Amino acid sequence: MTKADIIEFVYEKLRAVGSYSKRDAAEIVESVFETMKDTLGEGEKIKISGFGNFVVRQKKERVGRNPQTGDQIMISARRVLTFKPSQVLKNALNEEGA
Amino acid sequence: MTKSQLIDRIAERGRHPRKAVETAVNAIFDAMVDALRQGERIEVRGFGNFTVRQYRAYTGRNPKTGHRVTVPPKRMPFFKVGKDLRGRLNDA
């Protein structure tokens, strides 16, 4: 599934409730992902009930190793994003006949 | 930010009625849950990819009591952050 497939699905849902165009669907879908990127970029977490939480975590500088050569390298401090799926999503993936 | 705050934020721009934004946002996550349920991978360029990982059964322990528990095989969603978003997390 790509963004184009998501837009198509959103368009079908919008068309069922009013006179919306594919362009409307595309605009809203783009805004959703852009707004989520802006929010996470500011370090704020996002909670989508029924789907999951996106959380920005601050990692400290640490010593790591190049797994190929075994050389020690310094890994700089950075922010990482983790996705924690909701119980609803986890159940959806594991129900009988899924 | 919650889902309803996300809807508000986009509706505030005045390009589309809140009702339409709400329908669209719900449709986006419904579509994604459905794709993952079918084991399908989701690619949103710049944001990230979601994949479904299959985990085998294993014997674990209840960390409180130390009792052995059998964890059945399961499927779990996995998110890998996209390039654009990863850049925004760290260029600040």
N, CA and C atoms of all chains as a GROMACS GRO file, in nm:
protein
  570
    1MET      N    1   0.085  -0.120   0.000
    1MET     CA    2   0.000   0.000   0.000
    1MET      C    3   0.088   0.124   0.000
    2THR      N    4   0.060   0.215  -0.091
    2THR     CA    5   0.136   0.340  -0.099
    2THR      C    6   0.042   0.456  -0.067
    3LYS      N    7   0.098   0.576  -0.067
    3LYS     CA    8   0.016   0.694  -0.040
    3LYS      C    9  -0.096   0.707  -0.143
    4ALA      N   10  -0.067   0.670  -0.268
    4ALA     CA   11  -0.170   0.677  -0.373
    4ALA      C   12  -0.290   0.588  -0.340
    5ASP      N   13  -0.263   0.470  -0.286
    5ASP     CA   14  -0.372   0.378  -0.246
    5ASP      C   15  -0.452   0.437  -0.131
    6ILE      N   16  -0.382   0.502  -0.038
    6ILE     CA   17  -0.450   0.564   0.076
    6ILE      C   18  -0.541   0.675   0.026
    7ILE      N   19  -0.491   0.758  -0.066
    7ILE     CA   20  -0.570   0.867  -0.123
    7ILE      C   21  -0.696   0.813  -0.191
    8GLU      N   22  -0.681   0.706  -0.266
    8GLU     CA   23  -0.794   0.645  -0.334
    8GLU      C   24  -0.902   0.600  -0.234
    9PHE      N   25  -0.857   0.536  -0.125
    9PHE     CA   26  -0.950   0.488  -0.023
    9PHE      C   27  -1.021   0.606   0.045
   10VAL      N   28  -0.944   0.712   0.075
   10VAL     CA   29  -1.000   0.832   0.139
   10VAL      C   30  -1.101   0.898   0.044
   11TYR      N   31  -1.067   0.902  -0.083
   11TYR     CA   32  -1.157   0.962  -0.184
   11TYR      C   33  -1.291   0.889  -0.184
   12GLU      N   34  -1.288   0.757  -0.181
   12GLU     CA   35  -1.414   0.680  -0.180
   12GLU      C   36  -1.497   0.711  -0.057
   13LYS      N   37  -1.431   0.726   0.058
   13LYS     CA   38  -1.503   0.757   0.182
   13LYS      C   39  -1.561   0.899   0.177
   14LEU      N   40  -1.484   0.993   0.122
   14LEU     CA   41  -1.530   1.133   0.116
   14LEU      C   42  -1.647   1.145   0.018
   15ARG      N   43  -1.638   1.075  -0.094
   15ARG     CA   44  -1.742   1.080  -0.196
   15ARG      C   45  -1.876   1.030  -0.141
   16ALA      N   46  -1.867   0.938  -0.045
   16ALA     CA   47  -1.988   0.883   0.014
   16ALA      C   48  -2.059   0.984   0.105
   17VAL      N   49  -1.988   1.088   0.149
   17VAL     CA   50  -2.050   1.184   0.241
   17VAL      C   51  -2.067   1.325   0.181
   18GLY      N   52  -2.021   1.347   0.059
   18GLY     CA   53  -2.037   1.480  -0.001
   18GLY      C   54  -1.972   1.487  -0.138
   19SER      N   55  -1.977   1.606  -0.197
   19SER     CA   56  -1.919   1.618  -0.332
   19SER      C   57  -1.773   1.660  -0.322
   20TYR      N   58  -1.690   1.562  -0.294
   20TYR     CA   59  -1.546   1.587  -0.282
   20TYR      C   60  -1.473   1.526  -0.400
   21SER      N   61  -1.364   1.591  -0.437
   21SER     CA   62  -1.285   1.542  -0.550
   21SER      C   63  -1.165   1.462  -0.501
   22LYS      N   64  -1.101   1.396  -0.594
   22LYS     CA   65  -0.980   1.322  -0.562
   22LYS      C   66  -0.873   1.419  -0.512
   23ARG      N   67  -0.878   1.541  -0.566
   23ARG     CA   68  -0.782   1.642  -0.525
   23ARG      C   69  -0.801   1.679  -0.377
   24ASP      N   70  -0.928   1.687  -0.335
   24ASP     CA   71  -0.955   1.713  -0.193
   24ASP      C   72  -0.893   1.603  -0.107
   25ALA      N   73  -0.914   1.478  -0.150
   25ALA     CA   74  -0.860   1.364  -0.076
   25ALA      C   75  -0.708   1.373  -0.069
   26ALA      N   76  -0.646   1.404  -0.183
   26ALA     CA   77  -0.500   1.411  -0.188
   26ALA      C   78  -0.448   1.523  -0.097
   27GLU      N   79  -0.516   1.638  -0.099
   27GLU     CA   80  -0.474   1.752  -0.015
   27GLU      C   81  -0.479   1.717   0.133
   28ILE      N   82  -0.589   1.652   0.172
   28ILE     CA   83  -0.603   1.621   0.315
   28ILE      C   84  -0.499   1.516   0.356
   29VAL      N   85  -0.480   1.414   0.273
   29VAL     CA   86  -0.383   1.310   0.307
   29VAL      C   87  -0.243   1.370   0.318
   30GLU      N   88  -0.207   1.458   0.223
   30GLU     CA   89  -0.076   1.524   0.231
   30GLU      C   90  -0.064   1.604   0.360
   31SER      N   91  -0.171   1.680   0.394
   31SER     CA   92  -0.167   1.761   0.518
   31SER      C   93  -0.151   1.676   0.641
   32VAL      N   94  -0.215   1.559   0.640
   32VAL     CA   95  -0.206   1.472   0.758
   32VAL      C   96  -0.062   1.429   0.782
   33PHE      N   97   0.005   1.380   0.676
   33PHE     CA   98   0.143   1.334   0.697
   33PHE      C   99   0.238   1.450   0.722
   34GLU      N  100   0.214   1.565   0.657
   34GLU     CA  101   0.298   1.682   0.681
   34GLU      C  102   0.284   1.730   0.826
   35THR      N  103   0.160   1.736   0.873
   35THR     CA  104   0.134   1.782   1.010
   35THR      C  105   0.197   1.686   1.111
   36MET      N  106   0.189   1.557   1.081
   36MET     CA  107   0.251   1.459   1.172
   36MET      C  108   0.403   1.476   1.173
   37LYS      N  109   0.462   1.501   1.057
   37LYS     CA  110   0.607   1.521   1.051
   37LYS      C  111   0.649   1.646   1.128
   38ASP      N  112   0.571   1.756   1.109
   38ASP     CA  113   0.601   1.880   1.181
   38ASP      C  114   0.597   1.857   1.332
   39THR      N  115   0.491   1.789   1.375
   39THR     CA  116   0.470   1.766   1.518
   39THR      C  117   0.584   1.683   1.578
   40LEU      N  118   0.617   1.572   1.510
   40LEU     CA  119   0.724   1.486   1.560
   40LEU      C  120   0.859   1.556   1.551
   41GLY      N  121   0.875   1.639   1.447
   41GLY     CA  122   0.999   1.716   1.432
   41GLY      C  123   1.020   1.812   1.548
   42GLU      N  124   0.910   1.855   1.609
   42GLU     CA  125   0.920   1.942   1.727
   42GLU      C  126   0.936   1.860   1.855
   43GLY      N  127   0.941   1.730   1.842
   43GLY     CA  128   0.962   1.645   1.959
   43GLY      C  129   0.835   1.606   2.032
   44GLU      N  130   0.721   1.643   1.973
   44GLU     CA  131   0.593   1.612   2.039
   44GLU      C  132   0.544   1.474   1.995
   45LYS      N  133   0.486   1.397   2.088
   45LYS     CA  134   0.439   1.265   2.049
   45LYS      C  135   0.298   1.271   1.990
   46ILE      N  136   0.262   1.168   1.916
   46ILE     CA  137   0.130   1.162   1.853
   46ILE      C  138   0.062   1.033   1.896
   47LYS      N  139  -0.062   1.048   1.944
   47LYS     CA  140  -0.139   0.932   1.988
   47LYS      C  141  -0.261   0.915   1.898
   48ILE      N  142  -0.263   0.806   1.824
   48ILE     CA  143  -0.376   0.777   1.736
   48ILE      C  144  -0.450   0.657   1.794
   49SER      N  145  -0.566   0.682   1.855
   49SER     CA  146  -0.636   0.572   1.920
   49SER      C  147  -0.677   0.469   1.815
   50GLY      N  148  -0.662   0.343   1.849
   50GLY     CA  149  -0.695   0.235   1.757
   50GLY      C  150  -0.582   0.201   1.660
   51PHE      N  151  -0.475   0.283   1.663
   51PHE     CA  152  -0.362   0.257   1.574
   51PHE      C  153  -0.233   0.243   1.654
   52GLY      N  154  -0.193   0.354   1.718
   52GLY     CA  155  -0.072   0.346   1.800
   52GLY      C  156  -0.017   0.483   1.830
   53ASN      N  157   0.094   0.485   1.903
   53ASN     CA  158   0.159   0.611   1.941
   53ASN      C  159   0.295   0.622   1.874
   54PHE      N  160   0.325   0.744   1.827
   54PHE     CA  161   0.457   0.775   1.774
   54PHE      C  162   0.528   0.859   1.879
   55VAL      N  163   0.642   0.811   1.926
   55VAL     CA  164   0.710   0.878   2.036
   55VAL      C  165   0.854   0.913   1.997
   56VAL      N  166   0.893   1.038   2.021
   56VAL     CA  167   1.029   1.082   1.993
   56VAL      C  168   1.111   1.062   2.120
   57ARG      N  169   1.222   0.988   2.107
   57ARG     CA  170   1.307   0.964   2.224
   57ARG      C  171   1.445   1.022   2.200
   58GLN      N  172   1.499   1.080   2.306
   58GLN     CA  173   1.633   1.140   2.301
   58GLN      C  174   1.735   1.033   2.340
   59LYS      N  175   1.831   1.007   2.252
   59LYS     CA  176   1.937   0.911   2.284
   59LYS      C  177   2.065   0.986   2.311
   60LYS      N  178   2.136   0.942   2.414
   60LYS     CA  179   2.264   1.007   2.448
   60LYS      C  180   2.376   0.956   2.357
   61GLU      N  181   2.482   1.029   2.352
   61GLU     CA  182   2.601   0.984   2.280
   61GLU      C  183   2.651   0.854   2.344
   62ARG      N  184   2.696   0.759   2.260
   62ARG     CA  185   2.745   0.634   2.318
   62ARG      C  186   2.850   0.573   2.226
   63VAL      N  187   2.925   0.478   2.282
   63VAL     CA  188   3.025   0.408   2.202
   63VAL      C  189   2.961   0.285   2.140
   64GLY      N  190   2.976   0.271   2.012
   64GLY     CA  191   2.925   0.152   1.943
   64GLY      C  192   3.037   0.086   1.869
   65ARG      N  193   3.003  -0.017   1.793
   65ARG     CA  194   3.104  -0.087   1.714
   65ARG      C  195   3.054  -0.105   1.573
   66ASN      N  196   3.143  -0.096   1.479
   66ASN     CA  197   3.112  -0.134   1.343
   66ASN      C  198   3.103  -0.286   1.342
   67PRO      N  199   2.984  -0.341   1.316
   67PRO     CA  200   2.969  -0.487   1.328
   67PRO      C  201   3.053  -0.564   1.227
   68GLN      N  202   3.092  -0.498   1.117
   68GLN     CA  203   3.172  -0.567   1.017
   68GLN      C  204   3.320  -0.575   1.056
   69THR      N  205   3.372  -0.464   1.110
   69THR     CA  206   3.516  -0.459   1.138
   69THR      C  207   3.547  -0.472   1.286
   70GLY      N  208   3.446  -0.449   1.372
   70GLY     CA  209   3.470  -0.454   1.515
   70GLY      C  210   3.531  -0.327   1.569
   71ASP      N  211   3.555  -0.229   1.482
   71ASP     CA  212   3.613  -0.102   1.527
   71ASP      C  213   3.516  -0.026   1.617
   72GLN      N  214   3.573   0.036   1.720
   72GLN     CA  215   3.488   0.120   1.805
   72GLN      C  216   3.462   0.252   1.736
   73ILE      N  217   3.335   0.296   1.745
   73ILE     CA  218   3.301   0.427   1.689
   73ILE      C  219   3.211   0.500   1.787
   74MET      N  220   3.215   0.633   1.784
   74MET     CA  221   3.130   0.713   1.870
   74MET      C  222   2.999   0.738   1.797
   75ILE      N  223   2.889   0.703   1.860
   75ILE     CA  224   2.758   0.731   1.801
   75ILE      C  225   2.706   0.858   1.868
   76SER      N  226   2.680   0.959   1.786
   76SER     CA  227   2.643   1.090   1.840
   76SER      C  228   2.504   1.088   1.905
   77ALA      N  229   2.478   1.183   1.992
   77ALA     CA  230   2.346   1.198   2.053
   77ALA      C  231   2.247   1.227   1.943
   78ARG      N  232   2.128   1.172   1.954
   78ARG     CA  233   2.029   1.190   1.847
   78ARG      C  234   1.889   1.165   1.899
   79ARG      N  235   1.792   1.208   1.819
   79ARG     CA  236   1.654   1.177   1.852
   79ARG      C  237   1.605   1.066   1.759
   80VAL      N  238   1.538   0.968   1.816
   80VAL     CA  239   1.485   0.858   1.736
   80VAL      C  240   1.334   0.851   1.756
   81LEU      N  241   1.268   0.794   1.656
   81LEU     CA  242   1.123   0.782   1.660
   81LEU      C  243   1.086   0.637   1.681
   82THR      N  244   1.001   0.609   1.779
   82THR     CA  245   0.953   0.473   1.794
   82THR      C  246   0.802   0.471   1.777
   83PHE      N  247   0.754   0.364   1.718
   83PHE     CA  248   0.610   0.345   1.701
   83PHE      C  249   0.567   0.234   1.795
   84LYS      N  250   0.470   0.265   1.882
   84LYS     CA  251   0.418   0.165   1.974
   84LYS      C  252   0.276   0.133   1.930
   85PRO      N  253   0.255   0.014   1.871
   85PRO     CA  254   0.122  -0.019   1.821
   85PRO      C  255   0.021  -0.031   1.934
   86SER      N  256  -0.103   0.009   1.909
   86SER     CA  257  -0.207  -0.002   2.010
   86SER      C  258  -0.250  -0.148   2.024
   87GLN      N  259  -0.313  -0.180   2.136
   87GLN     CA  260  -0.363  -0.317   2.158
   87GLN      C  261  -0.462  -0.355   2.049
   88VAL      N  262  -0.541  -0.256   2.004
   88VAL     CA  263  -0.640  -0.282   1.899
   88VAL      C  264  -0.571  -0.330   1.770
   89LEU      N  265  -0.462  -0.263   1.734
   89LEU     CA  266  -0.389  -0.301   1.612
   89LEU      C  267  -0.323  -0.438   1.630
   90LYS      N  268  -0.262  -0.460   1.747
   90LYS     CA  269  -0.197  -0.589   1.773
   90LYS      C  270  -0.299  -0.702   1.764
   91ASN      N  271  -0.418  -0.678   1.821
   91ASN     CA  272  -0.522  -0.781   1.815
   91ASN      C  273  -0.567  -0.805   1.671
   92ALA      N  274  -0.579  -0.696   1.594
   92ALA     CA  275  -0.624  -0.709   1.455
   92ALA      C  276  -0.529  -0.798   1.374
   93LEU      N  277  -0.401  -0.792   1.406
   93LEU     CA  278  -0.304  -0.872   1.331
   93LEU      C  279  -0.302  -1.017   1.375
   94ASN      N  280  -0.361  -1.045   1.490
   94ASN     CA  281  -0.351  -1.180   1.545
   94ASN      C  282  -0.483  -1.252   1.566
   95GLU      N  283  -0.592  -1.192   1.518
   95GLU     CA  284  -0.720  -1.260   1.538
   95GLU      C  285  -0.728  -1.380   1.445
   96GLU      N  286  -0.816  -1.476   1.480
   96GLU     CA  287  -0.834  -1.597   1.400
   96GLU      C  288  -0.872  -1.560   1.258
   97GLY      N  289  -0.810  -1.628   1.162
   97GLY     CA  290  -0.845  -1.606   1.023
   97GLY      C  291  -0.794  -1.476   0.967
   98ALA      N  292  -0.703  -1.409   1.041
   98ALA     CA  293  -0.651  -1.280   0.994
   98ALA      C  294  -0.562  -1.300   0.873
   99MET      N  295   0.005   1.513   2.076
   99MET     CA  296  -0.106   1.540   1.984
   99MET      C  297  -0.192   1.414   1.970
  100THR      N  298  -0.320   1.430   1.983
  100THR     CA  299  -0.412   1.316   1.966
  100THR      C  300  -0.473   1.322   1.826
  101LYS      N  301  -0.548   1.218   1.792
  101LYS     CA  302  -0.610   1.216   1.660
  101LYS      C  303  -0.704   1.335   1.642
  102SER      N  304  -0.782   1.369   1.746
  102SER     CA  305  -0.876   1.480   1.728
  102SER      C  306  -0.803   1.615   1.718
  103GLN      N  307  -0.687   1.626   1.784
  103GLN     CA  308  -0.607   1.750   1.770
  103GLN      C  309  -0.547   1.759   1.630
  104LEU      N  310  -0.511   1.643   1.574
  104LEU     CA  311  -0.460   1.639   1.437
  104LEU      C  312  -0.569   1.688   1.340
  105ILE      N  313  -0.690   1.639   1.362
  105ILE     CA  314  -0.804   1.680   1.279
  105ILE      C  315  -0.827   1.831   1.293
  106ASP      N  316  -0.826   1.880   1.416
  106ASP     CA  317  -0.845   2.024   1.441
  106ASP      C  318  -0.741   2.108   1.368
  107ARG      N  319  -0.616   2.066   1.381
  107ARG     CA  320  -0.504   2.141   1.324
  107ARG      C  321  -0.523   2.159   1.173
  108ILE      N  322  -0.568   2.053   1.106
  108ILE     CA  323  -0.585   2.059   0.960
  108ILE      C  324  -0.712   2.136   0.924
  109ALA      N  325  -0.818   2.116   1.002
  109ALA     CA  326  -0.945   2.186   0.976
  109ALA      C  327  -0.929   2.337   0.994
  110GLU      N  328  -0.844   2.377   1.089
  110GLU     CA  329  -0.821   2.521   1.117
  110GLU      C  330  -0.769   2.599   0.996
  111ARG      N  331  -0.706   2.527   0.905
  111ARG     CA  332  -0.653   2.596   0.786
  111ARG      C  333  -0.764   2.641   0.693
  112GLY      N  334  -0.887   2.588   0.716
  112GLY     CA  335  -1.002   2.637   0.643
  112GLY      C  336  -1.015   2.590   0.499
  113ARG      N  337  -0.933   2.495   0.459
  113ARG     CA  338  -0.941   2.446   0.321
  113ARG      C  339  -1.055   2.345   0.304
  114HIS      N  340  -1.083   2.273   0.412
  114HIS     CA  341  -1.185   2.169   0.406
  114HIS      C  342  -1.265   2.169   0.536
  115PRO      N  343  -1.395   2.138   0.527
  115PRO     CA  344  -1.475   2.133   0.650
  115PRO      C  345  -1.423   2.027   0.748
  116ARG      N  346  -1.439   2.055   0.877
  116ARG     CA  347  -1.388   1.962   0.979
  116ARG      C  348  -1.442   1.821   0.958
  117LYS      N  349  -1.570   1.813   0.921
  117LYS     CA  350  -1.633   1.682   0.902
  117LYS      C  351  -1.558   1.600   0.795
  118ALA      N  352  -1.518   1.668   0.687
  118ALA     CA  353  -1.446   1.599   0.580
  118ALA      C  354  -1.308   1.555   0.628
  119VAL      N  355  -1.242   1.644   0.704
  119VAL     CA  356  -1.109   1.611   0.755
  119VAL      C  357  -1.119   1.491   0.849
  120GLU      N  358  -1.222   1.492   0.932
  120GLU     CA  359  -1.242   1.382   1.027
  120GLU      C  360  -1.264   1.249   0.952
  121THR      N  361  -1.349   1.253   0.851
  121THR     CA  362  -1.376   1.133   0.770
  121THR      C  363  -1.247   1.084   0.706
  122ALA      N  364  -1.168   1.178   0.653
  122ALA     CA  365  -1.044   1.142   0.584
  122ALA      C  366  -0.942   1.082   0.681
  123VAL      N  367  -0.925   1.146   0.796
  123VAL     CA  368  -0.825   1.097   0.892
  123VAL      C  369  -0.862   0.957   0.940
  124ASN      N  370  -0.991   0.937   0.970
  124ASN     CA  371  -1.033   0.803   1.012
  124ASN      C  372  -1.010   0.702   0.900
  125ALA      N  373  -1.038   0.742   0.776
  125ALA     CA  374  -1.020   0.652   0.662
  125ALA      C  375  -0.873   0.614   0.645
  126ILE      N  376  -0.783   0.711   0.666
  126ILE     CA  377  -0.639   0.684   0.653
  126ILE      C  378  -0.597   0.571   0.747
  127PHE      N  379  -0.633   0.585   0.875
  127PHE     CA  380  -0.588   0.484   0.972
  127PHE      C  381  -0.664   0.352   0.956
  128ASP      N  382  -0.792   0.360   0.914
  128ASP     CA  383  -0.866   0.236   0.886
  128ASP      C  384  -0.798   0.160   0.771
  129ALA      N  385  -0.759   0.233   0.667
  129ALA     CA  386  -0.694   0.170   0.551
  129ALA      C  387  -0.562   0.106   0.592
  130MET      N  388  -0.488   0.176   0.681
  130MET     CA  389  -0.358   0.124   0.723
  130MET      C  390  -0.376  -0.001   0.810
  131VAL      N  391  -0.473   0.000   0.901
  131VAL     CA  392  -0.497  -0.118   0.985
  131VAL      C  393  -0.535  -0.237   0.896
  132ASP      N  394  -0.619  -0.209   0.796
  132ASP     CA  395  -0.665  -0.315   0.707
  132ASP      C  396  -0.550  -0.375   0.626
  133ALA      N  397  -0.462  -0.290   0.576
  133ALA     CA  398  -0.348  -0.338   0.498
  133ALA      C  399  -0.259  -0.426   0.586
  134LEU      N  400  -0.230  -0.380   0.707
  134LEU     CA  401  -0.143  -0.455   0.797
  134LEU      C  402  -0.208  -0.587   0.838
  135ARG      N  403  -0.339  -0.585   0.856
  135ARG     CA  404  -0.412  -0.706   0.892
  135ARG      C  405  -0.392  -0.812   0.784
  136GLN      N  406  -0.385  -0.766   0.658
  136GLN     CA  407  -0.364  -0.859   0.547
  136GLN      C  408  -0.216  -0.889   0.524
  137GLY      N  409  -0.132  -0.839   0.615
  137GLY     CA  410   0.011  -0.867   0.605
  137GLY      C  411   0.080  -0.781   0.501
  138GLU      N  412   0.010  -0.678   0.455
  138GLU     CA  413   0.065  -0.593   0.349
  138GLU      C  414   0.153  -0.484   0.406
  139ARG      N  415   0.255  -0.447   0.331
  139ARG     CA  416   0.348  -0.343   0.370
  139ARG      C  417   0.292  -0.207   0.328
  140ILE      N  418   0.317  -0.103   0.407
  140ILE     CA  419   0.269   0.032   0.374
  140ILE      C  420   0.390   0.123   0.357
  141GLU      N  421   0.394   0.194   0.245
  141GLU     CA  422   0.504   0.286   0.219
  141GLU      C  423   0.451   0.427   0.203
  142VAL      N  424   0.490   0.516   0.293
  142VAL     CA  425   0.454   0.657   0.280
  142VAL      C  426   0.585   0.733   0.268
  143ARG      N  427   0.617   0.772   0.144
  143ARG     CA  428   0.747   0.834   0.119
  143ARG      C  429   0.767   0.958   0.205
  144GLY      N  430   0.884   0.966   0.269
  144GLY     CA  431   0.916   1.081   0.353
  144GLY      C  432   0.872   1.063   0.497
  145PHE      N  433   0.770   0.980   0.518
  145PHE     CA  434   0.721   0.958   0.654
  145PHE      C  435   0.779   0.828   0.710
  146GLY      N  436   0.754   0.719   0.639
  146GLY     CA  437   0.810   0.592   0.683
  146GLY      C  438   0.733   0.473   0.628
  147ASN      N  439   0.782   0.354   0.658
  147ASN     CA  440   0.720   0.230   0.611
  147ASN      C  441   0.676   0.147   0.731
  148PHE      N  442   0.562   0.082   0.712
  148PHE     CA  443   0.514  -0.014   0.812
  148PHE      C  444   0.520  -0.152   0.751
  149THR      N  445   0.574  -0.247   0.827
  149THR     CA  446   0.575  -0.385   0.780
  149THR      C  447   0.523  -0.473   0.893
  150VAL      N  448   0.485  -0.595   0.856
  150VAL     CA  449   0.438  -0.690   0.956
  150VAL      C  450   0.546  -0.794   0.976
  151ARG      N  451   0.586  -0.812   1.100
  151ARG     CA  452   0.688  -0.913   1.131
  151ARG      C  453   0.625  -1.031   1.201
  152GLN      N  454   0.671  -1.149   1.160
  152GLN     CA  455   0.620  -1.272   1.219
  152GLN      C  456   0.716  -1.316   1.328
  153TYR      N  457   0.665  -1.341   1.446
  153TYR     CA  458   0.751  -1.389   1.557
  153TYR      C  459   0.713  -1.532   1.592
  154ARG      N  460   0.815  -1.617   1.615
  154ARG     CA  461   0.790  -1.755   1.654
  154ARG      C  462   0.751  -1.763   1.802
  155ALA      N  463   0.694  -1.875   1.839
  155ALA     CA  464   0.660  -1.899   1.980
  155ALA      C  465   0.790  -1.912   2.060
  156TYR      N  466   0.788  -1.868   2.182
  156TYR     CA  467   0.905  -1.888   2.268
  156TYR      C  468   0.860  -1.903   2.412
  157THR      N  469   0.950  -1.958   2.495
  157THR     CA  470   0.919  -1.970   2.637
  157THR      C  471   0.980  -1.852   2.709
  158GLY      N  472   0.896  -1.773   2.769
  158GLY     CA  473   0.944  -1.656   2.842
  158GLY      C  474   0.918  -1.676   2.990
  159ARG      N  475   0.945  -1.571   3.065
  159ARG     CA  476   0.918  -1.578   3.208
  159ARG      C  477   0.842  -1.455   3.250
  160ASN      N  478   0.752  -1.475   3.341
  160ASN     CA  479   0.684  -1.362   3.402
  160ASN      C  480   0.787  -1.294   3.492
  161PRO      N  481   0.823  -1.170   3.461
  161PRO     CA  482   0.931  -1.106   3.536
  161PRO      C  483   0.897  -1.085   3.685
  162LYS      N  484   0.770  -1.081   3.718
  162LYS     CA  485   0.732  -1.061   3.859
  162LYS      C  486   0.745  -1.190   3.940
  163THR      N  487   0.695  -1.301   3.882
  163THR     CA  488   0.689  -1.424   3.958
  163THR      C  489   0.799  -1.522   3.920
  164GLY      N  490   0.860  -1.504   3.801
  164GLY     CA  491   0.963  -1.598   3.756
  164GLY      C  492   0.906  -1.723   3.692
  165HIS      N  493   0.772  -1.735   3.688
  165HIS     CA  494   0.711  -1.853   3.626
  165HIS      C  495   0.734  -1.853   3.477
  166ARG      N  496   0.753  -1.975   3.423
  166ARG     CA  497   0.766  -1.990   3.278
  166ARG      C  498   0.630  -1.969   3.212
  167VAL      N  499   0.630  -1.899   3.103
  167VAL     CA  500   0.507  -1.884   3.024
  167VAL      C  501   0.541  -1.911   2.878
  168THR      N  502   0.447  -1.975   2.809
  168THR     CA  503   0.467  -1.998   2.666
  168THR      C  504   0.404  -1.883   2.590
  169VAL      N  505   0.487  -1.815   2.512
  169VAL     CA  506   0.435  -1.706   2.432
  169VAL      C  507   0.406  -1.760   2.293
  170PRO      N  508   0.280  -1.755   2.248
  170PRO     CA  509   0.245  -1.813   2.119
  170PRO      C  510   0.305  -1.732   2.003
  171PRO      N  511   0.312  -1.792   1.882
  171PRO     CA  512   0.361  -1.716   1.768
  171PRO      C  513   0.270  -1.595   1.745
  172LYS      N  514   0.327  -1.485   1.699
  172LYS     CA  515   0.243  -1.367   1.678
  172LYS      C  516   0.296  -1.280   1.565
  173ARG      N  517   0.210  -1.196   1.515
  173ARG     CA  518   0.249  -1.098   1.414
  173ARG      C  519   0.246  -0.960   1.478
  174MET      N  520   0.348  -0.882   1.453
  174MET     CA  521   0.354  -0.748   1.510
  174MET      C  522   0.388  -0.646   1.401
  175PRO      N  523   0.324  -0.526   1.409
  175PRO     CA  524   0.360  -0.422   1.313
  175PRO      C  525   0.494  -0.362   1.350
  176PHE      N  526   0.569  -0.322   1.250
  176PHE     CA  527   0.700  -0.261   1.272
  176PHE      C  528   0.709  -0.136   1.185
  177PHE      N  529   0.757  -0.025   1.245
  177PHE     CA  530   0.767   0.101   1.172
  177PHE      C  531   0.912   0.141   1.152
  178LYS      N  532   0.945   0.177   1.029
  178LYS     CA  533   1.079   0.228   1.002
  178LYS      C  534   1.064   0.371   0.953
  179VAL      N  535   1.128   0.463   1.023
  179VAL     CA  536   1.110   0.605   0.992
  179VAL      C  537   1.172   0.640   0.856
  180GLY      N  538   1.105   0.726   0.781
  180GLY     CA  539   1.152   0.769   0.649
  180GLY      C  540   1.261   0.874   0.658
  181LYS      N  541   1.329   0.893   0.545
  181LYS     CA  542   1.444   0.984   0.542
  181LYS      C  543   1.411   1.127   0.581
  182ASP      N  544   1.305   1.181   0.521
  182ASP     CA  545   1.270   1.320   0.546
  182ASP      C  546   1.239   1.342   0.695
  183LEU      N  547   1.158   1.252   0.750
  183LEU     CA  548   1.120   1.266   0.890
  183LEU      C  549   1.241   1.248   0.982
  184ARG      N  550   1.328   1.151   0.949
  184ARG     CA  551   1.446   1.130   1.032
  184ARG      C  552   1.534   1.255   1.033
  185GLY      N  553   1.543   1.319   0.915
  185GLY     CA  554   1.618   1.444   0.905
  185GLY      C  555   1.559   1.552   0.993
  186ARG      N  556   1.426   1.561   0.994
  186ARG     CA  557   1.362   1.665   1.074
  186ARG      C  558   1.380   1.644   1.224
  187LEU      N  559   1.398   1.517   1.264
  187LEU     CA  560   1.417   1.489   1.406
  187LEU      C  561   1.553   1.539   1.453
  188ASN      N  562   1.650   1.544   1.360
  188ASN     CA  563   1.787   1.569   1.403
  188ASN      C  564   1.857   1.693   1.350
  189ASP      N  565   1.793   1.765   1.255
  189ASP     CA  566   1.863   1.882   1.204
  189ASP      C  567   1.841   2.005   1.290
  190ALA      N  568   1.751   1.993   1.390
  190ALA     CA  569   1.717   2.110   1.472
  190ALA      C  570   1.834   2.156   1.559
   0.00000   0.00000   0.00000
